[in-house]
Each structure stands twice: as structure tokens, then as C-alpha cells.
């Protein structure tokens, strides 16, 4: 019974992380790395300090708007 509960928790968390990775343009398979303690720490740090695609797009649009016409 405990194994089944752990499996359900793993699947739910993997789906959660896969959704995040998909939104930032990474492969959803990175979600499997989140069960490895050191790898998950590195990934979380990369996510925290990297620019997300939407931030890059906003900066690009701001530069376009700032150009003199």
C-alpha cells in the first residue's frame, strides 16, 4: 500500500515538473531528474537564476518599441 502511495506521489510530481519544463521550452523528460537530489538542486537553481522565455520575449519587444521610427 505504501508503494502505491509513493508511486502516485511520484507521478503527480513528475507531471507537475514536466509541465514547468514544457512551458520553458525544455524537454518534459527533465522531470525524471527531479528525483535525484543533487540534480534537482542544480535544476532549481538554473530555473531560479535563468531568464525564462517570456522574459526574453518581453525584452525583445521592449527593444523593438524603443527604436526610433
C-alpha positions in Angstrom: 0.0 0.0 0.0 2.8 2.4 0.8 4.5 1.6 -2.5 1.3 2.5 -4.3 1.1 5.9 -2.4 4.7 6.6 -3.3 4.1 5.8 -6.9 1.0 8.1 -7.1 3.0 11.0 -5.4 5.9 10.4 -7.9 3.5 10.5 -10.9 1.8 13.7 -9.7 5.1 15.5 -9.0 6.6 14.3 -12.3 3.5 15.7 -14.2 3.9 19.0 -12.3 7.6 19.3 -13.2 7.0 18.2 -16.8 4.5 21.0 -17.2 7.0 23.5 -15.9 9.8 22.2 -18.2 7.4 22.2 -21.2 6.5 25.9 -20.5 10.1 27.0 -20.5 10.9 25.1 -23.7 12.8 22.2 -22.1 12.1 18.5 -22.6 9.5 17.2 -20.1 11.8 14.3 -19.5 13.9 16.5 -17.2 11.1 15.8 -14.7 12.7 12.4 -14.1 15.9 14.1 -12.9 13.9 15.8 -10.1 14.1 12.5 -8.1 17.9 12.8 -7.9 18.7 15.1 -5.0 21.8 16.9 -6.4 20.4 17.1 -9.9 17.1 18.6 -8.6 19.0 21.2 -6.7 21.0 22.2 -9.7 17.9 22.4 -11.9 16.0 24.5 -9.4 19.0 26.9 -9.2 19.1 27.1 -13.0 15.4 27.8 -13.1 15.7 30.5 -10.4 18.5 32.4 -12.0 18.0 31.9 -15.7 15.8 34.2 -17.8 12.5 32.5 -18.8 11.4 32.6 -22.4 8.7 35.1 -21.7 11.2 37.4 -20.1 13.4 37.2 -23.2 10.4 37.9 -25.4 9.3 40.9 -23.3 12.8 42.4 -23.5 12.9 41.8 -27.3 9.5 43.6 -27.7 10.7 46.5 -25.5 13.8 46.9 -27.6 11.6 47.0 -30.7 9.3 49.6 -29.3 12.3 51.7 -28.1 13.7 52.0 -31.6 13.3 55.4 -33.2 11.0 55.4 -36.2 
